[in-house]
Amino acid sequence: MKKQKMTYQLYRYTGTAIKATREVPFELKLSAQLLLDEVCFNWNKQRLETAINHAIDTGDREQFKQLCEEYRSFIWE
């Protein structure tokens, strides 16, 4: 079977350009925002857990107290 080839020839359009816009559905916007929120929440929580564990390992009480205050907002339900 032979492969078919397509050839395109482009011509400059002399008229005014038309801008076409397409509205994104609300459900898609909402699901994308929820997914991004979830990813950011988990990343920030993991980063804080790592920092708290590092503060415990190094014995830095002040940093541990500060990070625990920030972490409370992640575990509050």
Backbone as a ProteinNet text record, in pm:
[ID]
protein_1_A
[PRIMARY]
MKKQKMTYQLYRYTGTAIKATREVPFELKLSAQLLLDEVCFNWNKQRLETAINHAIDTGDREQFKQLCEEYRSFIWE
[TERTIARY]
84.2	0	89	65.7	144.9	103.9	202.7	172.4	125	22.1	-30	41	68.9	134.5	37	42.7	-38.9	53.3	19.2	96.3	6.1	54.4	-20.8	49.7	-28.8	27.6	-38.5	43.3	-8.4	-8.8	-115.5	-129	-149.2	-92.1	-109.2	-251.8	-315.5	-451.4	-445.2	-516.3	-508	-614.9	-712.7	-820.6	-781.2	-876.1	-850.3	-862.8	-783.5	-783.3	-905.2	-959.3	-1073.8	-1022.9	-1054.3	-1012.2	-1128	-1104.4	-1206.7	-1173.2	-1269.5	-1249.4	-1348	-1304	-1389.4	-1394.4	-1511.4	-1529.2	-1502.3	-1422.9	-1392.5	-1509.4	-1559.7	-1673.6	-1640.4	-1741.4	-1723.8	-1674.1	-1725.4	-1686.1	-1537.4	-1487.5	-1345.8	-1259.3	-1302.7	-1230.2	-1226.5	-1341.1	-1350.4	-1264.6	-1271.8	-1192.8	-1043.4	-1002.6	-860.8	-815.3	-897.8	-861.9	-853	-946.6	-943.6	-820.8	-785.6	-667.5	-540.2	-528.5	-411.5	-404	-519.2	-521.7	-474.2	-520	-481	-330.8	-276.8	-133.9	-50.5	-89.7	-16.2	-24.7	-142.2	-159.9	-68.3	-68.4	14.7	163.4	203.8	344.9	388.6	306.4	340.5	342.5	249.2	244.7	368.9	406.4	525.2	651.3	659.6	774.4	785.6	672.2	673.4	711.1	660.3	695.6	846.1	903.5	1047.4	1125.1	1080.6	1148.4	1135.7	1020	1001.1	1092.9	1100.7	1189.2	1335.2	1373.7	1510.6	1537.1	1437.7	1453.3	1466	1392.8	1402.7	1540.6	1587.4	1718.6	1832.2	1822	1928	1910	1793.2	1768.1	1736.5	1686.2	1653	1509.3	1494.5	1360.4	1280.7	1346.5	1275.3	1217.6	1297.5	1248.9	1138.1	1152.4	1050.4	917.3	920.4	796.3	731.9	812.8	759.9	695.7	763.9	711.2	586.3	580.3	460.3	338.9	359.1	248.5	197.2	288.1	247.6	178.6	226.1	173.3	32.9	-1.9	-135.8	-247.2	-224.7	-327.9	-350.3	-249.2	-262.8	-334.6	-327.3	-390.2	-525.7	-563.1	-692.8	-803.1	-905.1	-1017.1	-1147.9
-117.4	0	124.1	213.9	334.5	435.8	507.1	613.9	736.3	797.1	915.5	1039.2	1131.7	1255.2	1369.7	1464.6	1584.4	1702.8	1791.4	1912.2	2031.3	2121.7	2242.6	2361.9	2453.5	2576	2690.2	2774.4	2883.1	3013.1	3088.1	3218.6	3322.7	3439.1	3548.3	3600.5	3614.7	3665.5	3817.6	3883.6	4029.3	4099.8	4029.9	4091.2	4111.6	4154.9	4172.9	4038.7	4023.1	3896.7	3888.3	3771	3745.3	3667.9	3716.7	3647.7	3561.6	3434.3	3341.1	3302.6	3310.7	3270.5	3159.2	3073.2	2962.4	2962.6	2965.9	2970.2	2832.3	2830.4	2705.8	2675	2553.1	2518.8	2532.9	2569.7	2591.4	2465.5	2349.4	2224.2	2196.6	2228.2	2208.5	2304.3	2429.6	2527.9	2484.6	2440.9	2401.5	2279.2	2178.3	2057.6	2086.6	2173.5	2210.4	2285.1	2376.8	2452.4	2361.8	2267.6	2174.6	2084.6	2039.8	1955.6	2032.2	2156	2236.9	2266.8	2294	2317.9	2195.3	2078.9	1953.7	1928.6	1950.4	1928.6	2025.6	2152.6	2252.7	2223	2182.6	2150.2	2035.5	1928.6	1812.8	1846.2	1927.7	1964.7	2048.6	2146.6	2231.3	2150.8	2059.7	1976.5	1888	1828	1742.6	1822.7	1944.6	2030.6	2066.5	2097.9	2129.2	2007.7	1891	1769.4	1743.1	1763.4	1744.2	1845	1970.4	2073.8	2045.1	1996.5	1963.2	1847.9	1746.8	1633.5	1677.4	1769.8	1821.2	1900.6	1978.6	2055	1961.6	1852.2	1753.9	1688.8	1653.1	1588.2	1679.2	1808.3	1901.8	1957.2	1936.9	1983.5	2131.6	2191.6	2334.1	2353.4	2390	2402.6	2519.7	2632.6	2751	2728	2671.2	2642.4	2537.2	2440.4	2336.2	2397.2	2488.4	2552.4	2634.2	2708.6	2790.5	2703	2595.5	2506.8	2432.7	2398.5	2331.2	2422.9	2553.8	2648.5	2655.3	2655.3	2656.5	2525.5	2415.1	2282.9	2259.7	2330.5	2311.4	2344.1	2438.7	2471.5	2357.7	2271.8	2160.5	2040.6	2025.6	1909.3	1942.6	2070.5	2110.5	2070.5	2002.2	1961.4	1992.1
0	0	0	-91.6	-102.3	4.4	53.5	148	70.8	121.7	55.5	109.6	23.1	61.5	40	132	117.5	104.2	16.5	-3.4	23.8	107.5	138.5	75.9	24.6	-28.1	48.1	109.5	192.4	114.1	126.5	63	171.9	152.9	248.5	238.6	354.8	361	364.6	275.1	266.7	348	397.3	474.3	619.7	701.2	843.8	914.4	1017.1	1090.2	1180.2	1189.6	1276.6	1397.5	1514.9	1636.3	1685.4	1691.9	1738.9	1882.1	1969.1	2108.1	2139.9	2226.5	2267.3	2418.9	2472.2	2617.5	2676	2782.2	2850.6	2945	2942.3	3028.5	3177.2	3254.4	3397.8	3467.4	3429	3493.5	3474.1	3357.1	3329.5	3410.7	3420.3	3501.5	3647.4	3698	3837.9	3867.6	3782.8	3807.3	3797.8	3706.5	3695.9	3820.2	3870	3990.3	4112.2	4124.7	4237.9	4232.1	4114	4099	4135.6	4088.3	4121.5	4271.1	4333.2	4477.4	4554.2	4512.8	4578.4	4565.5	4447.2	4424.3	4507.4	4508.6	4587.9	4736.8	4783.4	4924.9	4965.4	4886.5	4919.6	4913.6	4815.8	4804.4	4924.1	4963.2	5078.1	5208.2	5223.3	5343.4	5351.9	5240.5	5237.8	5266.7	5213.3	5236.8	5385	5448.4	5590.9	5675.2	5638.9	5713.2	5705.5	5588.6	5572.2	5656.1	5656.6	5735.8	5885	5929.2	6071.3	6110.1	6025.9	6054.9	6060.2	5973.5	5975.2	6103.7	6148	6271.6	6391.9	6390.2	6499.1	6498	6378.5	6367.8	6413.2	6384.4	6422.7	6563.1	6622.8	6759.5	6768.2	6663	6660.6	6709	6835.6	6896.5	6840.5	6818.5	6769.4	6629.8	6543.7	6409	6413.8	6503.3	6518.2	6561.2	6658	6704.7	6593.7	6518.7	6410.2	6301.5	6264.9	6160.6	6207.3	6335	6387.3	6380.7	6405.6	6394.5	6250.1	6155.5	6014.9	5975.8	6031.6	5995.8	6051.3	6155.7	6215.2	6117.6	6028.3	5930.4	5829.5	5811.9	5719.1	5780.7	5911.9	5973.3	6035.1	6034.6	6089.4	5991.6	6043.1	5958.2	6025.1
[MASK]
+++++++++++++++++++++++++++++++++++++++++++++++++++++++++++++++++++++++++++++

